[in-house]
Every structure is written in structure tokens, then in C-alpha cells.
């Protein structure tokens, strides 16, 4: 959805009823992704539902960790199917000066 050759637009807000951050992102390729972000066990968790232009759906769970005095963000992402992990990846972002 986002990367060096793509882009999109997003909107986020706080849902006071469910006590989560909701986010919806529209990618230039027609992919729409809905996220719910909430604190759990000292980190941020994210559930995502990605809807592709052909109507197919992919679901993800993620853990977002702030490490190294908040100089590093590690996002562990798991593609799920029927609640089971199908594949995983970790993205690590580091602040450099």
C-alpha cells in the first residue's frame, strides 16, 4: 500500500467508546486498510483489515514496540487467516543523526 513507488491518504481518530485509535488508509492502487490500535502489555497492538480492489481481504495483527529510549520502533506484523498466523515480518525503524 505504501512504499517507494506508491502513496496514499489516511485519516485517524480516537474512538472513545472502544478506547482505540481507528485509522483508515486509501492507497493509490485502490487498496483500503482499516486499523485499530490500542495499548497492551506495555506496547501498542494493531489489528488491520486490508481490502483489495478485487474485493479480496487480508487481515494482519501487529505489535509496535518503542525501544532504545524511543530511538527505535520495531513493528512485528503477522498475516493471519482464520485467526492463525500465516506469515510474519519485522520492520525496524531507527533514528539516526
Backbone as CSV, one residue per row, in Angstrom:
resi,resn,N_x,N_y,N_z,CA_x,CA_y,CA_z,C_x,C_y,C_z
1,UNK,0.822,-1.187,0.000,0.000,0.000,0.000,0.867,1.252,0.000
2,UNK,1.914,1.282,0.816,2.828,2.408,0.860,4.237,1.892,0.638
3,UNK,5.028,2.669,-0.025,6.384,2.254,-0.289,7.061,3.262,-1.190
4,UNK,8.224,2.926,-1.694,8.977,3.888,-2.504,8.302,4.249,-3.823
5,UNK,7.398,3.410,-4.320,6.749,3.692,-5.594,5.224,3.797,-5.448
6,UNK,4.768,4.105,-4.234,3.328,4.214,-4.021,3.054,5.277,-2.973
7,UNK,1.807,5.513,-2.692,1.425,6.510,-1.707,-0.043,6.361,-1.388
8,UNK,-0.590,7.329,-0.736,-1.995,7.270,-0.390,-2.340,8.336,0.623
9,UNK,-3.544,8.236,1.130,-4.051,9.173,2.129,-4.660,8.393,3.280
10,UNK,-4.587,8.974,4.465,-5.142,8.304,5.626,-5.808,9.282,6.566
11,UNK,-6.637,8.743,7.433,-7.329,9.524,8.451,-7.370,8.691,9.719
12,UNK,-7.051,9.292,10.854,-7.069,8.584,12.138,-7.864,9.391,13.148
13,UNK,-8.498,8.684,14.073,-9.219,9.345,15.164,-9.301,8.407,16.359
14,UNK,-9.611,8.965,17.522,-9.754,8.180,18.734,-11.222,7.813,18.910
15,UNK,-11.500,6.527,19.074,-12.840,6.022,19.334,-12.982,5.897,20.850
16,UNK,-13.677,6.841,21.475,-13.805,6.871,22.934,-14.652,5.712,23.459
17,UNK,-15.564,5.194,22.655,-16.405,4.079,23.089,-15.577,2.803,23.207
18,UNK,-14.821,2.457,22.157,-13.991,1.244,22.168,-12.604,1.481,22.760
19,UNK,-12.257,2.734,22.995,-10.958,3.133,23.518,-9.808,2.605,22.656
20,UNK,-9.918,2.861,21.365,-8.885,2.500,20.395,-8.675,3.677,19.449
21,UNK,-7.530,3.684,18.798,-7.296,4.619,17.699,-7.732,3.902,16.439
22,UNK,-8.592,4.515,15.675,-9.034,3.957,14.396,-8.347,4.732,13.271
23,UNK,-7.938,3.997,12.262,-7.270,4.607,11.129,-7.775,3.941,9.856
24,UNK,-7.986,4.738,8.827,-8.326,4.195,7.512,-7.371,4.828,6.509
25,UNK,-6.777,3.986,5.670,-5.811,4.442,4.673,-6.265,4.007,3.294
26,UNK,-6.177,4.933,2.346,-6.531,4.660,0.955,-5.265,4.736,0.121
27,UNK,-4.868,3.616,-0.460,-3.668,3.581,-1.290,-3.978,3.959,-2.725
28,UNK,-2.976,4.447,-3.442,-3.182,4.862,-4.829,-3.584,3.699,-5.726
29,UNK,-3.254,2.484,-5.330,-3.619,1.311,-6.122,-5.028,0.802,-5.844
30,UNK,-5.774,1.510,-4.991,-7.141,1.096,-4.694,-7.284,0.242,-3.451
31,UNK,-6.190,-0.003,-2.739,-6.241,-0.791,-1.512,-6.710,0.105,-0.363
32,UNK,-7.679,-0.373,0.408,-8.172,0.347,1.585,-7.849,-0.497,2.808
33,UNK,-7.205,0.117,3.805,-6.818,-0.608,5.012,-7.420,0.072,6.234
34,UNK,-8.104,-0.717,7.056,-8.683,-0.259,8.318,-7.814,-0.786,9.453
35,UNK,-7.472,0.079,10.405,-6.650,-0.321,11.550,-7.372,0.031,12.847
36,UNK,-7.157,-0.782,13.871,-7.474,-0.437,15.251,-6.181,-0.571,16.036
37,UNK,-5.815,0.469,16.793,-4.554,0.498,17.529,-4.873,0.736,19.003
38,UNK,-4.258,-0.077,19.869,-4.574,0.008,21.295,-3.378,-0.479,22.121
39,UNK,-3.231,0.045,23.346,-2.123,-0.394,24.197,-2.406,-1.762,24.808
40,UNK,-1.337,-2.569,24.924,-1.468,-3.881,25.552,-0.075,-4.368,25.952
41,UNK,0.062,-4.802,27.185,1.319,-5.360,27.705,2.523,-4.443,27.489
42,UNK,2.331,-3.141,27.660,3.440,-2.196,27.550,3.830,-1.812,26.135
43,UNK,3.091,-2.294,25.139,3.355,-1.958,23.735,2.040,-1.530,23.093
44,UNK,2.098,-1.209,21.826,0.888,-0.907,21.057,0.588,-2.104,20.163
45,UNK,-0.657,-2.511,20.123,-1.094,-3.578,19.225,-1.953,-2.966,18.133
46,UNK,-1.923,-3.602,16.967,-2.704,-3.105,15.831,-3.344,-4.289,15.128
47,UNK,-4.633,-4.191,14.878,-5.304,-5.159,14.008,-5.646,-4.423,12.718
48,UNK,-5.434,-5.090,11.602,-5.618,-4.447,10.294,-6.413,-5.341,9.366
49,UNK,-7.278,-4.707,8.583,-8.030,-5.412,7.543,-7.796,-4.662,6.246
50,UNK,-7.204,-5.351,5.285,-6.833,-4.754,4.005,-7.779,-5.273,2.928
51,UNK,-8.464,-4.341,2.264,-9.421,-4.708,1.221,-8.841,-4.280,-0.121
52,UNK,-8.646,-5.258,-1.001,-8.042,-5.009,-2.306,-9.107,-4.646,-3.329
53,UNK,-8.713,-4.023,-4.448,-9.683,-3.608,-5.462,-10.549,-4.758,-5.997
54,UNK,-10.033,-5.979,-5.979,-10.819,-7.126,-6.474,-11.774,-7.682,-5.415
55,UNK,-11.805,-7.048,-4.210,-12.690,-7.487,-3.143,-12.062,-8.485,-2.185
56,UNK,-10.878,-8.970,-2.497,-10.227,-9.905,-1.577,-9.771,-9.157,-0.321
57,UNK,-9.696,-9.884,0.775,-9.388,-9.289,2.077,-8.203,-10.016,2.699
58,UNK,-7.315,-9.239,3.309,-6.224,-9.812,4.094,-6.277,-9.183,5.474
59,UNK,-5.983,-9.981,6.496,-6.006,-9.483,7.861,-4.638,-9.663,8.505
60,UNK,-4.272,-8.688,9.344,-2.970,-8.672,9.985,-3.119,-8.341,11.465
61,UNK,-2.205,-8.834,12.284,-2.034,-8.366,13.650,-0.603,-7.885,13.778
62,UNK,-0.410,-6.827,14.539,0.928,-6.248,14.687,1.167,-5.844,16.127
63,UNK,2.434,-5.890,16.526,2.871,-5.338,17.803,3.886,-4.246,17.491
64,UNK,3.653,-3.072,18.044,4.530,-1.918,17.812,5.266,-1.630,19.110
65,UNK,6.597,-1.737,19.061,7.416,-1.559,20.259,8.347,-0.369,20.075
66,UNK,8.401,0.493,21.088,9.344,1.606,21.117,10.510,1.174,21.991
67,UNK,11.694,1.109,21.406,12.878,0.563,22.072,13.997,1.596,22.109
68,UNK,15.065,1.272,22.835,16.291,2.077,22.830,16.001,3.550,23.136
69,UNK,15.292,3.792,24.255,14.928,5.172,24.629,14.126,5.867,23.532
70,UNK,13.219,5.131,22.917,12.351,5.634,21.836,13.122,6.021,20.574
71,UNK,14.331,5.528,20.421,15.107,5.808,19.206,14.866,4.744,18.137
72,UNK,14.211,3.643,18.524,13.947,2.543,17.593,12.483,2.138,17.711
73,UNK,11.855,1.917,16.586,10.495,1.366,16.538,10.587,0.025,15.829
74,UNK,10.091,-1.016,16.488,10.039,-2.349,15.880,8.576,-2.729,15.712
75,UNK,8.198,-3.059,14.489,6.821,-3.467,14.205,6.853,-4.910,13.715
76,UNK,6.291,-5.798,14.533,6.172,-7.212,14.160,4.779,-7.415,13.571
77,UNK,4.732,-7.817,12.296,3.481,-7.918,11.547,3.228,-9.377,11.195
78,UNK,2.004,-9.826,11.434,1.634,-11.206,11.149,0.395,-11.231,10.255
79,UNK,0.542,-11.826,9.083,-0.605,-12.085,8.217,-1.370,-13.237,8.835
80,UNK,-2.679,-13.075,9.003,-3.478,-14.133,9.620,-4.567,-14.610,8.669
81,UNK,-4.949,-15.860,8.839,-6.069,-16.427,8.093,-6.830,-17.316,9.060
82,UNK,-8.110,-17.027,9.251,-8.941,-17.750,10.220,-8.319,-17.727,11.617
83,UNK,-7.702,-16.592,11.973,-7.118,-16.433,13.294,-5.746,-17.051,13.481
84,UNK,-5.225,-17.728,12.472,-3.914,-18.380,12.555,-2.870,-17.560,11.795
85,UNK,-1.650,-17.486,12.325,-0.565,-16.793,11.634,-0.143,-17.563,10.398
86,UNK,-0.096,-16.868,9.269,0.309,-17.474,8.002,1.762,-17.103,7.674
87,UNK,2.101,-15.838,7.898,3.474,-15.382,7.664,3.733,-14.178,8.559
88,UNK,5.014,-13.862,8.727,5.400,-12.756,9.610,6.543,-11.961,8.999
89,UNK,6.631,-10.701,9.418,7.785,-9.880,9.070,7.984,-8.867,10.183
90,UNK,9.204,-8.384,10.332,9.523,-7.335,11.295,10.103,-6.150,10.547
91,UNK,9.577,-4.988,10.834,10.114,-3.733,10.309,10.763,-2.999,11.462
92,UNK,11.986,-2.511,11.262,12.691,-1.780,12.306,13.066,-0.417,11.754
93,UNK,12.641,0.617,12.476,12.978,1.983,12.110,13.870,2.535,13.205
94,UNK,14.982,3.147,12.812,15.922,3.711,13.784,16.147,5.185,13.495
95,UNK,16.195,5.941,14.576,16.524,7.372,14.453,18.030,7.489,14.305
96,UNK,18.470,8.203,13.281,19.893,8.437,13.091,20.132,9.938,12.981
97,UNK,21.281,10.334,13.461,21.622,11.758,13.397,22.740,11.963,12.409
